[in-house]
Amino acid sequence: MEEFEEFETMILTDEDGQEVEFAIIDNTELDGTTYLLVVEAELIDDENAEALILKQVGADEENVDYELIEDDEEFDRVAALFQQGEDYDVVLDD
């Protein structure tokens, strides 16, 4: 039997109102803010799948809100943290 890693998943709603399931590859915290490295769940086995870095921007009892990082400097600092991951490779697009 093939051994595989289970990933926690989350459902995000895109700007068109479509729900998309994402697998959480890793998470980190920087300056008190939580960040997630995610990939679409259906692409989890594709080693060339594009991942996203999401920033937690709010939370209540039922939901946690995330958004893409807008600031290039913030993105670079967080991406550098994820590049140190031992279980995956992060390559940034130019």
MARNUTI-367854 format. One record per atom (N, C-alpha, C): y, x, z; residue in three letters; atom name. Coordinates in nm, 4 decimals. Example, Ala and Ser with C-alpha at 12.3 -4.5 7.8 and 13.67 -1.06 7.14 Angstrom:
! MARNUTI-367854
+----------+----------+----------+--------+-------+
:       c2 :       c1 :       c3 : residu : atome :
+----------+----------+----------+--------+-------+
:  -0.5690 :   1.3190 :   0.7800 :    ALA :     N :
:  -0.4500 :   1.2300 :   0.7800 :    ALA :    CA :
:  -0.3300 :   1.3200 :   0.7800 :    ALA :     C :
:  -0.2250 :   1.2850 :   0.7080 :    SER :     N :
:  -0.1060 :   1.3670 :   0.7140 :    SER :    CA :
:   0.0030 :   1.2900 :   0.7870 :    SER :     C :
+----------+----------+----------+--------+-------+
//
This chain:
! MARNUTI-367854
+----------+----------+----------+--------+-------+
:       c2 :       c1 :       c3 : residu : atome :
+----------+----------+----------+--------+-------+
:  -0.1184 :   0.0838 :   0.0000 :    MET :     N :
:   0.0000 :   0.0000 :   0.0000 :    MET :    CA :
:   0.1246 :   0.0882 :   0.0000 :    MET :     C :
:   0.2186 :   0.0577 :  -0.0854 :    GLU :     N :
:   0.3412 :   0.1362 :  -0.0961 :    GLU :    CA :
:   0.4324 :   0.1063 :   0.0219 :    GLU :     C :
:   0.4859 :   0.2130 :   0.0823 :    GLU :     N :
:   0.5762 :   0.1966 :   0.1957 :    GLU :    CA :
:   0.7190 :   0.1910 :   0.1434 :    GLU :     C :
:   0.7973 :   0.0951 :   0.1939 :    PHE :     N :
:   0.9361 :   0.0850 :   0.1525 :    PHE :    CA :
:   1.0224 :   0.0518 :   0.2727 :    PHE :     C :
:   1.1486 :   0.0852 :   0.2613 :    GLU :     N :
:   1.2422 :   0.0615 :   0.3700 :    GLU :    CA :
:   1.3027 :  -0.0781 :   0.3556 :    GLU :     C :
:   1.3088 :  -0.1485 :   0.4673 :    GLU :     N :
:   1.3718 :  -0.2807 :   0.4684 :    GLU :    CA :
:   1.5204 :  -0.2624 :   0.4978 :    GLU :     C :
:   1.6023 :  -0.3338 :   0.4254 :    PHE :     N :
:   1.7458 :  -0.3282 :   0.4474 :    PHE :    CA :
:   1.7941 :  -0.4641 :   0.4955 :    PHE :     C :
:   1.8888 :  -0.4610 :   0.5875 :    GLU :     N :
:   1.9551 :  -0.5843 :   0.6275 :    GLU :    CA :
:   2.0383 :  -0.6308 :   0.5088 :    GLU :     C :
:   2.0448 :  -0.7605 :   0.4892 :    THR :     N :
:   2.1235 :  -0.8124 :   0.3766 :    THR :    CA :
:   2.2344 :  -0.9030 :   0.4269 :    THR :     C :
:   2.3294 :  -0.9251 :   0.3411 :    MET :     N :
:   2.4411 :  -1.0153 :   0.3704 :    MET :    CA :
:   2.4793 :  -1.0857 :   0.2419 :    MET :     C :
:   2.5345 :  -1.2039 :   0.2553 :    ILE :     N :
:   2.5812 :  -1.2806 :   0.1404 :    ILE :    CA :
:   2.7330 :  -1.2727 :   0.1366 :    ILE :     C :
:   2.7860 :  -1.2337 :   0.0228 :    LEU :     N :
:   2.9309 :  -1.2301 :   0.0016 :    LEU :    CA :
:   2.9660 :  -1.3278 :  -0.1083 :    LEU :     C :
:   3.0826 :  -1.3855 :  -0.0979 :    THR :     N :
:   3.1321 :  -1.4760 :  -0.2004 :    THR :    CA :
:   3.2375 :  -1.4021 :  -0.2816 :    THR :     C :
:   3.2162 :  -1.3953 :  -0.4134 :    ASP :     N :
:   3.3120 :  -1.3244 :  -0.4974 :    ASP :    CA :
:   3.4331 :  -1.4122 :  -0.5276 :    ASP :     C :
:   3.5267 :  -1.3563 :  -0.6029 :    GLU :     N :
:   3.6514 :  -1.4279 :  -0.6319 :    GLU :    CA :
:   3.6299 :  -1.5539 :  -0.7151 :    GLU :     C :
:   3.5139 :  -1.5659 :  -0.7792 :    ASP :     N :
:   3.4814 :  -1.6849 :  -0.8581 :    ASP :    CA :
:   3.4041 :  -1.7886 :  -0.7774 :    ASP :     C :
:   3.3839 :  -1.7606 :  -0.6471 :    GLY :     N :
:   3.3109 :  -1.8532 :  -0.5624 :    GLY :    CA :
:   3.1600 :  -1.8394 :  -0.5701 :    GLY :     C :
:   3.1109 :  -1.7389 :  -0.6415 :    GLN :     N :
:   2.9666 :  -1.7155 :  -0.6542 :    GLN :    CA :
:   2.9171 :  -1.6353 :  -0.5346 :    GLN :     C :
:   2.8034 :  -1.6751 :  -0.4789 :    GLU :     N :
:   2.7439 :  -1.6005 :  -0.3692 :    GLU :    CA :
:   2.6540 :  -1.4904 :  -0.4250 :    GLU :     C :
:   2.6684 :  -1.3701 :  -0.3695 :    VAL :     N :
:   2.5910 :  -1.2545 :  -0.4126 :    VAL :    CA :
:   2.5303 :  -1.1904 :  -0.2878 :    VAL :     C :
:   2.4007 :  -1.1599 :  -0.2948 :    GLU :     N :
:   2.3337 :  -1.0960 :  -0.1816 :    GLU :    CA :
:   2.3442 :  -0.9446 :  -0.1955 :    GLU :     C :
:   2.3842 :  -0.8790 :  -0.0879 :    PHE :     N :
:   2.3965 :  -0.7338 :  -0.0847 :    PHE :    CA :
:   2.3070 :  -0.6766 :   0.0233 :    PHE :     C :
:   2.2495 :  -0.5603 :  -0.0038 :    ALA :     N :
:   2.1727 :  -0.4857 :   0.0955 :    ALA :    CA :
:   2.2663 :  -0.3839 :   0.1591 :    ALA :     C :
:   2.2617 :  -0.3748 :   0.2905 :    ILE :     N :
:   2.3452 :  -0.2798 :   0.3627 :    ILE :    CA :
:   2.2684 :  -0.1474 :   0.3718 :    ILE :     C :
:   2.3187 :  -0.0473 :   0.3023 :    ILE :     N :
:   2.2549 :   0.0843 :   0.2975 :    ILE :    CA :
:   2.2889 :   0.1638 :   0.4229 :    ILE :     C :
:   2.4148 :   0.1565 :   0.4651 :    ASP :     N :
:   2.4597 :   0.2335 :   0.5808 :    ASP :    CA :
:   2.5894 :   0.1724 :   0.6321 :    ASP :     C :
:   2.6285 :   0.2129 :   0.7508 :    ASN :     N :
:   2.7577 :   0.1723 :   0.8053 :    ASN :    CA :
:   2.8144 :   0.2896 :   0.8824 :    ASN :     C :
:   2.9439 :   0.2899 :   0.8970 :    THR :     N :
:   3.0117 :   0.3939 :   0.9728 :    THR :    CA :
:   3.1386 :   0.3345 :   1.0305 :    THR :     C :
:   3.1965 :   0.4071 :   1.1227 :    GLU :     N :
:   3.3226 :   0.3644 :   1.1828 :    GLU :    CA :
:   3.4206 :   0.4795 :   1.1714 :    GLU :     C :
:   3.5438 :   0.4465 :   1.1380 :    LEU :     N :
:   3.6504 :   0.5458 :   1.1267 :    LEU :    CA :
:   3.7772 :   0.4837 :   1.1830 :    LEU :     C :
:   3.8369 :   0.5496 :   1.2775 :    ASP :     N :
:   3.9606 :   0.5020 :   1.3399 :    ASP :    CA :
:   3.9475 :   0.3576 :   1.3896 :    ASP :     C :
:   3.8309 :   0.3229 :   1.4451 :    GLY :     N :
:   3.8104 :   0.1904 :   1.5027 :    GLY :    CA :
:   3.7786 :   0.0805 :   1.4031 :    GLY :     C :
:   3.7636 :   0.1154 :   1.2759 :    THR :     N :
:   3.7321 :   0.0172 :   1.1724 :    THR :    CA :
:   3.5902 :   0.0416 :   1.1221 :    THR :     C :
:   3.5151 :  -0.0676 :   1.1027 :    THR :     N :
:   3.3782 :  -0.0581 :   1.0530 :    THR :    CA :
:   3.3769 :  -0.0666 :   0.9009 :    THR :     C :
:   3.2959 :   0.0189 :   0.8386 :    TYR :     N :
:   3.2795 :   0.0217 :   0.6937 :    TYR :    CA :
:   3.1310 :   0.0103 :   0.6608 :    TYR :     C :
:   3.1004 :  -0.0574 :   0.5513 :    LEU :     N :
:   2.9633 :  -0.0728 :   0.5053 :    LEU :    CA :
:   2.9473 :  -0.0143 :   0.3660 :    LEU :     C :
:   2.8351 :   0.0510 :   0.3435 :    LEU :     N :
:   2.7951 :   0.0941 :   0.2104 :    LEU :    CA :
:   2.6891 :  -0.0054 :   0.1651 :    LEU :     C :
:   2.7181 :  -0.0807 :   0.0594 :    VAL :     N :
:   2.6284 :  -0.1877 :   0.0156 :    VAL :    CA :
:   2.5986 :  -0.1758 :  -0.1328 :    VAL :     C :
:   2.4856 :  -0.2357 :  -0.1718 :    VAL :     N :
:   2.4475 :  -0.2444 :  -0.3119 :    VAL :    CA :
:   2.3892 :  -0.3843 :  -0.3319 :    VAL :     C :
:   2.4069 :  -0.4395 :  -0.4506 :    GLU :     N :
:   2.3480 :  -0.5706 :  -0.4773 :    GLU :    CA :
:   2.1989 :  -0.5643 :  -0.4485 :    GLU :     C :
:   2.1489 :  -0.6605 :  -0.3728 :    ALA :     N :
:   2.0095 :  -0.6596 :  -0.3277 :    ALA :    CA :
:   1.9113 :  -0.6517 :  -0.4444 :    ALA :     C :
:   1.9421 :  -0.7184 :  -0.5537 :    GLU :     N :
:   1.8487 :  -0.7159 :  -0.6673 :    GLU :    CA :
:   1.8433 :  -0.5798 :  -0.7353 :    GLU :     C :
:   1.9378 :  -0.4903 :  -0.7041 :    LEU :     N :
:   1.9412 :  -0.3569 :  -0.7647 :    LEU :    CA :
:   1.8980 :  -0.2479 :  -0.6672 :    LEU :     C :
:   1.8434 :  -0.2852 :  -0.5521 :    ILE :     N :
:   1.8140 :  -0.1891 :  -0.4462 :    ILE :    CA :
:   1.7179 :  -0.0787 :  -0.4914 :    ILE :     C :
:   1.6282 :  -0.1065 :  -0.5834 :    ASP :     N :
:   1.5326 :  -0.0054 :  -0.6289 :    ASP :    CA :
:   1.5839 :   0.0809 :  -0.7436 :    ASP :     C :
:   1.7029 :   0.0522 :  -0.7926 :    ASP :     N :
:   1.7628 :   0.1281 :  -0.9025 :    ASP :    CA :
:   1.8440 :   0.2426 :  -0.8428 :    ASP :     C :
:   1.7943 :   0.3658 :  -0.8581 :    GLU :     N :
:   1.8633 :   0.4797 :  -0.7973 :    GLU :    CA :
:   2.0005 :   0.5053 :  -0.8591 :    GLU :     C :
:   2.0311 :   0.4426 :  -0.9710 :    ASN :     N :
:   2.1617 :   0.4579 :  -1.0339 :    ASN :    CA :
:   2.2524 :   0.3373 :  -1.0104 :    ASN :     C :
:   2.2115 :   0.2472 :  -0.9210 :    ALA :     N :
:   2.2915 :   0.1279 :  -0.8936 :    ALA :    CA :
:   2.4256 :   0.1680 :  -0.8323 :    ALA :     C :
:   2.5283 :   0.0949 :  -0.8688 :    GLU :     N :
:   2.6601 :   0.1205 :  -0.8138 :    GLU :    CA :
:   2.6725 :   0.0538 :  -0.6780 :    GLU :     C :
:   2.7151 :   0.1323 :  -0.5813 :    ALA :     N :
:   2.7353 :   0.0826 :  -0.4461 :    ALA :    CA :
:   2.8836 :   0.0538 :  -0.4253 :    ALA :     C :
:   2.9113 :  -0.0285 :  -0.3269 :    LEU :     N :
:   3.0478 :  -0.0602 :  -0.2876 :    LEU :    CA :
:   3.0689 :  -0.0185 :  -0.1432 :    LEU :     C :
:   3.1906 :   0.0178 :  -0.1110 :    ILE :     N :
:   3.2271 :   0.0421 :   0.0282 :    ILE :    CA :
:   3.3181 :  -0.0725 :   0.0700 :    ILE :     C :
:   3.2757 :  -0.1425 :   0.1744 :    LEU :     N :
:   3.3506 :  -0.2562 :   0.2248 :    LEU :    CA :
:   3.4101 :  -0.2235 :   0.3608 :    LEU :     C :
:   3.5290 :  -0.2768 :   0.3856 :    LYS :     N :
:   3.6018 :  -0.2564 :   0.5104 :    LYS :    CA :
:   3.6043 :  -0.3881 :   0.5864 :    LYS :     C :
:   3.5684 :  -0.3853 :   0.7152 :    GLN :     N :
:   3.5766 :  -0.5073 :   0.7959 :    GLN :    CA :
:   3.7231 :  -0.5355 :   0.8261 :    GLN :     C :
:   3.7662 :  -0.6572 :   0.7938 :    VAL :     N :
:   3.9062 :  -0.6935 :   0.8134 :    VAL :    CA :
:   3.9248 :  -0.8095 :   0.9103 :    VAL :     C :
:   3.8162 :  -0.8675 :   0.9579 :    GLY :     N :
:   3.8277 :  -0.9770 :   1.0532 :    GLY :    CA :
:   3.6910 :  -1.0260 :   1.0949 :    GLY :     C :
:   3.6888 :  -1.1010 :   1.2047 :    ALA :     N :
:   3.5634 :  -1.1576 :   1.2524 :    ALA :    CA :
:   3.5935 :  -1.2723 :   1.3472 :    ALA :     C :
:   3.5041 :  -1.3701 :   1.3468 :    ASP :     N :
:   3.5063 :  -1.4765 :   1.4453 :    ASP :    CA :
:   3.3629 :  -1.5003 :   1.4897 :    ASP :     C :
:   3.3372 :  -1.6096 :   1.5606 :    GLU :     N :
:   3.2030 :  -1.6343 :   1.6126 :    GLU :    CA :
:   3.0981 :  -1.6495 :   1.5030 :    GLU :     C :
:   3.1376 :  -1.6972 :   1.3860 :    GLU :     N :
:   3.0420 :  -1.7290 :   1.2802 :    GLU :    CA :
:   3.0440 :  -1.6338 :   1.1614 :    GLU :     C :
:   3.1574 :  -1.5728 :   1.1330 :    ASN :     N :
:   3.1712 :  -1.4931 :   1.0114 :    ASN :    CA :
:   3.2389 :  -1.3595 :   1.0384 :    ASN :     C :
:   3.2053 :  -1.2633 :   0.9541 :    VAL :     N :
:   3.2743 :  -1.1354 :   0.9516 :    VAL :    CA :
:   3.3325 :  -1.1226 :   0.8120 :    VAL :     C :
:   3.4587 :  -1.0849 :   0.8025 :    ASP :     N :
:   3.5260 :  -1.0720 :   0.6742 :    ASP :    CA :
:   3.5357 :  -0.9254 :   0.6331 :    ASP :     C :
:   3.4988 :  -0.9003 :   0.5067 :    TYR :     N :
:   3.5054 :  -0.7669 :   0.4488 :    TYR :    CA :
:   3.5847 :  -0.7722 :   0.3201 :    TYR :     C :
:   3.6439 :  -0.6597 :   0.2854 :    GLU :     N :
:   3.7113 :  -0.6474 :   0.1556 :    GLU :    CA :
:   3.6949 :  -0.5054 :   0.1051 :    GLU :     C :
:   3.7170 :  -0.4888 :  -0.0240 :    LEU :     N :
:   3.7154 :  -0.3548 :  -0.0831 :    LEU :    CA :
:   3.8352 :  -0.2766 :  -0.0313 :    LEU :     C :
:   3.8208 :  -0.1467 :  -0.0225 :    ILE :     N :
:   3.9290 :  -0.0605 :   0.0247 :    ILE :    CA :
:   4.0300 :  -0.0436 :  -0.0882 :    ILE :     C :
:   4.1543 :  -0.0745 :  -0.0599 :    GLU :     N :
:   4.2617 :  -0.0644 :  -0.1601 :    GLU :    CA :
:   4.3256 :   0.0748 :  -0.1634 :    GLU :     C :
:   4.3359 :   0.1393 :  -0.0486 :    ASP :     N :
:   4.4060 :   0.2661 :  -0.0353 :    ASP :    CA :
:   4.3143 :   0.3818 :  -0.0774 :    ASP :     C :
:   4.3580 :   0.4622 :  -0.1746 :    ASP :     N :
:   4.2762 :   0.5725 :  -0.2270 :    ASP :    CA :
:   4.2444 :   0.6770 :  -0.1209 :    ASP :     C :
:   4.3404 :   0.7102 :  -0.0361 :    GLU :     N :
:   4.3181 :   0.8111 :   0.0672 :    GLU :    CA :
:   4.2148 :   0.7614 :   0.1693 :    GLU :     C :
:   4.2269 :   0.6363 :   0.2097 :    GLU :     N :
:   4.1301 :   0.5780 :   0.3025 :    GLU :    CA :
:   3.9912 :   0.5769 :   0.2385 :    GLU :     C :
:   3.9828 :   0.5366 :   0.1127 :    PHE :     N :
:   3.8552 :   0.5344 :   0.0417 :    PHE :    CA :
:   3.7914 :   0.6726 :   0.0396 :    PHE :     C :
:   3.8693 :   0.7747 :   0.0073 :    ASP :     N :
:   3.8169 :   0.9113 :  -0.0006 :    ASP :    CA :
:   3.7631 :   0.9589 :   0.1338 :    ASP :     C :
:   3.8333 :   0.9251 :   0.2437 :    ARG :     N :
:   3.7873 :   0.9673 :   0.3768 :    ARG :    CA :
:   3.6561 :   0.8984 :   0.4133 :    ARG :     C :
:   3.6460 :   0.7695 :   0.3848 :    VAL :     N :
:   3.5244 :   0.6955 :   0.4176 :    VAL :    CA :
:   3.4093 :   0.7386 :   0.3263 :    VAL :     C :
:   3.4367 :   0.7563 :   0.1981 :    ALA :     N :
:   3.3329 :   0.8008 :   0.1039 :    ALA :    CA :
:   3.2772 :   0.9358 :   0.1468 :    ALA :     C :
:   3.3620 :   1.0243 :   0.1962 :    ALA :     N :
:   3.3161 :   1.1550 :   0.2423 :    ALA :    CA :
:   3.2176 :   1.1404 :   0.3579 :    ALA :     C :
:   3.2415 :   1.0429 :   0.4451 :    LEU :     N :
:   3.1471 :   1.0180 :   0.5551 :    LEU :    CA :
:   3.0124 :   0.9707 :   0.5008 :    LEU :     C :
:   3.0153 :   0.8793 :   0.4044 :    PHE :     N :
:   2.8903 :   0.8293 :   0.3473 :    PHE :    CA :
:   2.8180 :   0.9366 :   0.2665 :    PHE :     C :
:   2.8914 :   1.0318 :   0.2095 :    GLN :     N :
:   2.8272 :   1.1390 :   0.1332 :    GLN :    CA :
:   2.7431 :   1.2294 :   0.2222 :    GLN :     C :
:   2.7617 :   1.2226 :   0.3519 :    GLN :     N :
:   2.6841 :   1.3040 :   0.4457 :    GLN :    CA :
:   2.5497 :   1.2388 :   0.4787 :    GLN :     C :
:   2.5251 :   1.1172 :   0.4265 :    GLY :     N :
:   2.3995 :   1.0473 :   0.4533 :    GLY :    CA :
:   2.2810 :   1.1257 :   0.4020 :    GLY :     C :
:   2.1744 :   1.1294 :   0.4815 :    GLU :     N :
:   2.0566 :   1.2065 :   0.4445 :    GLU :    CA :
:   1.9561 :   1.1257 :   0.3642 :    GLU :     C :
:   1.9634 :   0.9936 :   0.3695 :    ASP :     N :
:   1.8626 :   0.9092 :   0.3053 :    ASP :    CA :
:   1.9031 :   0.8602 :   0.1672 :    ASP :     C :
:   2.0192 :   0.8995 :   0.1197 :    TYR :     N :
:   2.0694 :   0.8530 :  -0.0090 :    TYR :    CA :
:   2.1724 :   0.9522 :  -0.0612 :    TYR :     C :
:   2.2022 :   0.9446 :  -0.1895 :    ASP :     N :
:   2.3042 :   1.0282 :  -0.2512 :    ASP :    CA :
:   2.4211 :   0.9406 :  -0.2935 :    ASP :     C :
:   2.5414 :   0.9845 :  -0.2646 :    VAL :     N :
:   2.6621 :   0.9146 :  -0.3066 :    VAL :    CA :
:   2.7346 :   1.0035 :  -0.4065 :    VAL :     C :
:   2.7552 :   0.9508 :  -0.5263 :    VAL :     N :
:   2.8296 :   1.0214 :  -0.6300 :    VAL :    CA :
:   2.9487 :   0.9341 :  -0.6643 :    VAL :     C :
:   3.0675 :   0.9906 :  -0.6554 :    LEU :     N :
:   3.1886 :   0.9127 :  -0.6819 :    LEU :    CA :
:   3.2217 :   0.9156 :  -0.8306 :    LEU :     C :
:   3.2601 :   0.7977 :  -0.8826 :    ASP :     N :
:   3.3103 :   0.7900 :  -1.0201 :    ASP :    CA :
:   3.4524 :   0.8417 :  -1.0208 :    ASP :     C :
:   3.4869 :   0.9133 :  -1.1237 :    ASP :     N :
:   3.6249 :   0.9628 :  -1.1359 :    ASP :    CA :
:   3.7150 :   0.8581 :  -1.1943 :    ASP :     C :
+----------+----------+----------+--------+-------+
//
